[in-house]
Amino acid sequence: MTPILQDAIPHDVTAPRPLPGIAPLDMADWLLVDEAFGPQMAERARLLAERRDDVLAVTEGAGPATEELLQFLLDWLRDHGEGYDISAKSVRRPDGVQVPIDRADPMGTLGHLVQEDLCLMERRGEEHVLTAAVLCFPASWRLSDKIGRPLTTIHVPVPAYDDGIARRVQRLFDGGQPGRPLWRFNALAYAEATLHQPRPRARPAEGGDYPYLRSERQCVLRLPETRACVFSIHTYVMAR
């Protein structure tokens, strides 16, 4: 398969911020369309058709948050989505593809609308729990291992995610306000350009180097009605 690559990464990956590395973001800049939009969306459609159980999950009780997220995103696209045309029953994307709005399948519809993977985190007891997601482009983790689990479990076995970071991230999710998104990024060298990489990061051939750089632009946004937090992930892969 021909690698799906971006020409550049818009944030400076040479200057990563310490975890959690959060900065404020203008609401109009929440979601992005880049030069890999068409190929990435085609890959998302393939994964949703062929491997839906691997890339989409909704837990019991998450229905209201998924429905709110769909309408919230449609409203955002209407206001800020350059190249999108929104009607009552469908969305025409910037690449010309017409996507039906299926309100009985909010996460499935969302998976066909934007480049970002979308995860819903809802407060359950002392922590936020991953209650629903459309995750087509995982970077070395499987949705089935994380769905229904709290933040601290989701981040095992990330070495830098200690108790102090866990408390700061939980405060971030607790304190997020509607209309005031936050963002961060990561960057890691990869041996493969494949977007759907649920397995641990592959090593390059002996004596070789990692030929690709993968970076995720991650945003946290609170929905106003259900108060669920949306964790969006825009994936960049480029040749080093």
Secondary structure, DSSP 4 states (H G I P E B T S, - for coil): ------S--SS-TTSPPSTT--EE--GGGSS---TTHHHHHHHHHHHHHH-HHHHEEE-TT-HHHHHHHHHHHHHHHHHH-TT-EE-SSEEE-TTS-EEE--TTSHHHHHHTT-SSEEEEEEEETTEEEEEEEE-SS-BS--HHHHTT-BHHHHTTT-TT--HHHHHHHHHHHHH--TT--EEEEEEEEES---S-B-SPPPPPSTT----EEEEEEEEEEE-TTT-PEEEEEEEEEEE-
